[in-house]
Amino acid sequence: MRHRSGCVDDVEVLVVGAGQAGLAAAYHLQRRGLSDFVVLDANPAAGGAWQHRWPSLTLGRTHRIHDLPAFPLRDVDPDEPASTVVGRYYAAYEERFSLPVRRPVRVRSVTSPDGPDGPLLVATDHGDWRTRRLVSATGTWDRPWWPAYPGRGLFRGRQLHTHDFTSVEDFRGQHVVVVGGGTSAVQFLLELEGVATTTWVTRRPPVFADRPFDEEWGREVERRVTDRLRRGLPPDSVVASTGLATTPAVRAAQAKGVLDAREMFTSITEDGVRFADGTQVRADAILWATGFRAALDHLAPLHLREPGGGIVVDGTTVVRDPRIQLVGYGPSASTLGATRAGRTAALTALAGLEASRQPAA
Ligand SMILES: Cc1cc2nc3c(=O)[nH]c(=O)nc-3n(C[C@H](O)[C@H](O)[C@H](O)COP(=O)(O)OP(=O)(O)OC[C@H]3O[C@@H](n4cnc5c(N)ncnc54)[C@H](O)[C@@H]3O)c2cc1C
């Protein structure tokens, strides 16, 4: 049972984050009979990062939301915003399995005051916890990646990141420079058509995949990302591993020239962007669809990163500190991968607890 000593709560396993990965892990911990665990989530409501996605990202426009274990997502309206559908689904899931989720609680840092064999100390904005195993399932939404370009501070128009996008209506009648070669950029360009004029810029020419996004494709992507992590490198951008989906809407937009990308600009001016050849494009807004990085600041005190910047995992176990399971990271950064990784993390954490209870030979 959970107990308090001093001002610290003690648990056997602590899960950080109640998105797809954290909920899947929590389900499997509970299913295997563990009651002494808690899930801490920084968001005000159920839904993980999905609750923050823009209203026009309907369920039908997502790649696909994979089912959480033992409770499929049923009877959905593809025209309903994914934020609403997933928020409702995760809330129902937490209730159905009585998962011990506490929110809003933000984990600030994880330290190891008693050395590698002792418990971990988890400091949050609502008190501290001690735990023997930690499942870190914090996703990427809290770490928007916004690359630096000269002149960024000069621009008099609006600049925003995918993280803060709400509606194309904000850009009606404007000229928008859309930055980035990923799925979000493509979705923005499709939505902006007829509302605003656009210039699309990407660092590398966009790659549209002309193969189906089937299971074999998924396995290939996982192999590629896993190989990077094994080499101590951080995970690539999603699109570097997947390519862009060539949907009928994409094909139609390509035919109309809506998806003609040009090279990245070299600087930002007061009223637009400038390219290497000296040409300029005037813009009312710059939309940075430049992706996200893993939100792992809370683990920084444990020095888990390799010289290459990545964290090496074996399955979901952090090689530098096997008390920690990392889920929703690298190959498991999709709803399917996160669901599978949540299970692996729960079983590995439980096996680790069991092994630590065996008397030394
Ligand atoms: C725009 C966009 C569209 C996407 N579309 C798809 C799609 O169609 N299909 C698909 O499979 N995947 C999609 N993805 C990837 C998607 O993010 C993952 O599939 C999955 O939802 C991530 O789940 P997660 O549990 O890892 O993270 P999240 O859903 O991000 O959940 C992490 C949770 O951890 C919490 N948290 C973070 N830091 C802390 C902290 N320090 N302390 C406490 N709590 C913390 C957050 O508040 C959040 O609730 C998309 C991603 C983006 C950005």
The ligand as an SDF file (V2000), in Angstrom:
LIG
                    3D

 53 58  0  0  0  0  0  0  0  0999 V2000
   -0.1700   17.1850  -34.5730 C   0  0  0  0  0  0  0  0  0  0  0  0
    0.0370   15.7450  -34.2460 C   0  0  0  0  0  0  0  0  0  0  0  0
   -0.7890   14.7700  -34.8260 C   0  0  0  0  0  0  0  0  0  0  0  0
   -0.5910   13.4240  -34.5280 C   0  0  0  0  0  0  0  0  0  0  0  0
   -1.3940   12.4930  -35.1350 N   0  0  0  0  0  0  0  0  0  0  0  0
   -1.2360   11.1770  -34.8240 C   0  0  0  0  0  0  0  0  0  0  0  0
   -2.1100   10.1690  -35.3990 C   0  0  0  0  0  0  0  0  0  0  0  0
   -2.9760   10.4810  -36.1810 O   0  0  0  0  0  0  0  0  0  0  0  0
   -1.9340    8.8820  -35.0140 N   0  0  0  0  0  0  0  0  0  0  0  0
   -0.9700    8.5100  -34.1350 C   0  0  0  0  0  0  0  0  0  0  0  0
   -0.8650    7.3110  -33.8180 O   0  0  0  0  0  0  0  0  0  0  0  0
   -0.1370    9.4180  -33.6030 N   0  0  0  0  0  0  0  0  0  0  0  0
   -0.2430   10.7340  -33.9080 C   0  0  0  0  0  0  0  0  0  0  0  0
    0.6020   11.6720  -33.3580 N   0  0  0  0  0  0  0  0  0  0  0  0
    1.6200   11.2360  -32.4270 C   0  0  0  0  0  0  0  0  0  0  0  0
    0.9580   11.2520  -31.0470 C   0  0  0  0  0  0  0  0  0  0  0  0
    1.4490   12.3330  -30.3320 O   0  0  0  0  0  0  0  0  0  0  0  0
    1.1390    9.9320  -30.3750 C   0  0  0  0  0  0  0  0  0  0  0  0
    0.5730    8.9730  -31.1830 O   0  0  0  0  0  0  0  0  0  0  0  0
    0.5090    9.7150  -29.0120 C   0  0  0  0  0  0  0  0  0  0  0  0
   -0.7720   10.2880  -28.8730 O   0  0  0  0  0  0  0  0  0  0  0  0
    1.4230   10.2370  -27.9780 C   0  0  0  0  0  0  0  0  0  0  0  0
    1.0320    9.6290  -26.7710 O   0  0  0  0  0  0  0  0  0  0  0  0
    1.9060    9.8120  -25.4900 P   0  0  0  0  0  0  0  0  0  0  0  0
    1.1980    9.1100  -24.3870 O   0  0  0  0  0  0  0  0  0  0  0  0
    3.2970    9.4130  -25.7570 O   0  0  0  0  0  0  0  0  0  0  0  0
    1.9700   11.3890  -25.2520 O   0  0  0  0  0  0  0  0  0  0  0  0
    0.9240   12.5480  -24.9280 P   0  0  0  0  0  0  0  0  0  0  0  0
   -0.4200   12.3140  -25.5020 O   0  0  0  0  0  0  0  0  0  0  0  0
    1.6390   13.7940  -25.2750 O   0  0  0  0  0  0  0  0  0  0  0  0
    0.7470   12.4800  -23.3490 O   0  0  0  0  0  0  0  0  0  0  0  0
    1.7740   12.8660  -22.4890 C   0  0  0  0  0  0  0  0  0  0  0  0
    1.1450   13.3490  -21.2120 C   0  0  0  0  0  0  0  0  0  0  0  0
    2.2190   13.5730  -20.2950 O   0  0  0  0  0  0  0  0  0  0  0  0
    1.9750   14.7780  -19.6160 C   0  0  0  0  0  0  0  0  0  0  0  0
    3.2570   15.3350  -19.1840 N   0  0  0  0  0  0  0  0  0  0  0  0
    4.2700   15.8240  -19.9410 C   0  0  0  0  0  0  0  0  0  0  0  0
    5.2970   16.2230  -19.1690 N   0  0  0  0  0  0  0  0  0  0  0  0
    4.9090   15.9930  -17.8860 C   0  0  0  0  0  0  0  0  0  0  0  0
    5.5170   16.1980  -16.6270 C   0  0  0  0  0  0  0  0  0  0  0  0
    6.7500   16.7010  -16.5190 N   0  0  0  0  0  0  0  0  0  0  0  0
    4.8350   15.8690  -15.5020 N   0  0  0  0  0  0  0  0  0  0  0  0
    3.5870   15.3210  -15.5880 C   0  0  0  0  0  0  0  0  0  0  0  0
    2.9690   15.0990  -16.7660 N   0  0  0  0  0  0  0  0  0  0  0  0
    3.6150   15.4210  -17.8970 C   0  0  0  0  0  0  0  0  0  0  0  0
    1.2720   15.6780  -20.6010 C   0  0  0  0  0  0  0  0  0  0  0  0
    0.5470   16.6660  -19.9040 O   0  0  0  0  0  0  0  0  0  0  0  0
    0.3910   14.6630  -21.3430 C   0  0  0  0  0  0  0  0  0  0  0  0
   -0.8750   14.5690  -20.7550 O   0  0  0  0  0  0  0  0  0  0  0  0
    0.4390   13.0210  -33.6370 C   0  0  0  0  0  0  0  0  0  0  0  0
    1.2550   13.9930  -33.0540 C   0  0  0  0  0  0  0  0  0  0  0  0
    1.0650   15.3470  -33.3580 C   0  0  0  0  0  0  0  0  0  0  0  0
    1.9620   16.3740  -32.7200 C   0  0  0  0  0  0  0  0  0  0  0  0
  1  2  1  0
  2  3  1  0
  2 52  2  0
  3  4  2  0
  4  5  1  0
  4 50  1  0
  5  6  2  0
  6  7  1  0
  6 13  1  0
  7  8  2  0
  7  9  1  0
  9 10  1  0
 10 11  2  0
 10 12  1  0
 12 13  2  0
 13 14  1  0
 14 15  1  0
 14 50  1  0
 15 16  1  0
 16 17  1  0
 16 18  1  0
 18 19  1  0
 18 20  1  0
 20 21  1  0
 20 22  1  0
 22 23  1  0
 23 24  1  0
 24 25  2  0
 24 26  1  0
 24 27  1  0
 27 28  1  0
 28 29  2  0
 28 30  1  0
 28 31  1  0
 31 32  1  0
 32 33  1  0
 33 34  1  0
 33 48  1  0
 34 35  1  0
 35 36  1  0
 35 46  1  0
 36 37  1  0
 36 45  1  0
 37 38  2  0
 38 39  1  0
 39 40  1  0
 39 45  2  0
 40 41  1  0
 40 42  2  0
 42 43  1  0
 43 44  2  0
 44 45  1  0
 46 47  1  0
 46 48  1  0
 48 49  1  0
 50 51  2  0
 51 52  1  0
 52 53  1  0
M  END
$$$$
